[in-house]
């Protein structure tokens, strides 16, 4: 999850990603790990994730109220690598900068496939199946192996 809003609450796009992660867990995913970075108040967003079913919570506490996108990507990708997550769901963009670089940046650092503008995700035979908003409408994409997606709005299958 991106660093939270000043209130410590989840960014709306991260809520969409969390909804998708819950659906994947309910359909048989092994574990839902919620990861965030930021000041102590960011723990509030992990409390929200735990309340809806996250199995494991990871908070990389920083003193900075603001971090540039590259720093956030580096911190999150290190935590993801250590936690051995192979499917990563991110929100589309950060609330403070409206940057949409976290998901693609994390995917790049980890060497994962990346699917953007996702509206729906499911698992199908060990593959991540995603519906995304493409240039000509909705597209259905299947990705095998480690993958990262970023959600614009959840519509679960």
N, C-alpha and C positions, 0 to 999 in steps of 0.2 A: 504494500500500500504506500502511496505517496505520503510525504509528510502531511499531517492533518491540517484542518482549518484551525485558525487561532483558538477556537473553542476546544480543540482537541478532538473534535468529532470527525467522522469519516467524510472524505470528499465524495460528492454524489456519484461520480464515475467509479470510484472504488467500491461503493455500495453495489453497483451493478455487477462488478467483477466478483464480489463476495457472494451475491445471489447465485451467480453461475457456478462458483466453487462449491457452494452448498448442494446445488443440484447434482454436480459430478460426484460428490461424496455420497449422496443419497442413492445414486445409481451404481455405486460400487467402488469408487475411488478409495484407496487405502487410508489416506489421511489428509486432513485439511490443515495446512500450516499458514497462519497469518503473520506477515512480517511487515514491520514499519521501521522508520528511523526518524529521529527528531528529538526535541526536548521532552522532558518528563511528561508533559501534558498529553503527548502522543499516545500514552498508554490507554487513554480513554477510548481510542478507536479499536485497540485490541480487546478491550472489555466488551465492546459492541460485537466484535467478531466471535468472541467466546460465547456470548449470549445466544448466538444463532447457530453454533455448532462447530467452531474451530477446535481442533484437537490440541494444537500446539501453537503457542504465541511467542514471537521473537521481537524484541524491541531493542534496536541499537540506539542507545541514548547518546545524543549529541548536545553540546551547549549552545549550538547555533540555532537561532530562530529561523534563519534563511540559509539554505545551501543551494549552490548552483546545480543544474541538472546533472552534470557529469559526476559530481560528488555523490548525489543521491543514487545514481545508477551504479556507481562503484560499490557503495555501501550495501545496497540491496543485492547486487549480483554475488558479492562475497557471502552474504548470509544465505542466499538461495543455494549456492554451491555447497556450503557447509551442512545445510539441512537436507541435502540430496533430493530436492524437489525436481521432478521432471516435467511437470505441467505448471506453468506460471500464468496466472490471470491478473492483469493490471487494469486500472481504470484508464480511460482514454487520455486524460490530461490532468495536470495539477491545477488546483484551485487558485493558487497564488500567482503563477506565471502564465497559466493556460498553455504551457508547453506540453506537447504530446510526445516528448522524447523518452520518457521513462521506460515504457514497454520495449520499444525498438532498441534503446540503448542497453538495457539489461540483456535482451536476446543476443545482441551483438557481442557483448562481453562474455557471455556464457557459451556462445556458438550454437544457440538454439534457433530453430525456425521461428519466424514471427508472423502472426496474422493480425492485421489491424482492422479497426472499425467493426468489431464483432458484435452481433446482436443476439446470437444464440450459440451455445456449445453443448456437445454431448460426447460421450466416448463410444466408439464403435469398433469392437475387435482390437482393442489396444491402441487405436488411433484417435487423435483428437479430431472431431468433426465440427466445423465452425461455419456458421452463416455470417457473412459480412456484407457490408454495404460497399459495392464496387461502383465503377464509373457508369455502368449501364443498368444498375439495379442490384438485387441481392444475388450473391454468389455463394455456393456451397463448396467448402474446401476441406480436404482430409489431410492431416499431417501426422506422420509417424515419427517416433523418437522424441527427444526433448523438444518442447515447444513453449512459446510465450504468445499470449494474445492480449489485446487491450480492448475493453468493452466500451461501447457507446450507450447501450441500453440493453438490459437483459430481457430476452424472450426465451424461455427455457423449453427444451423438448424432453 
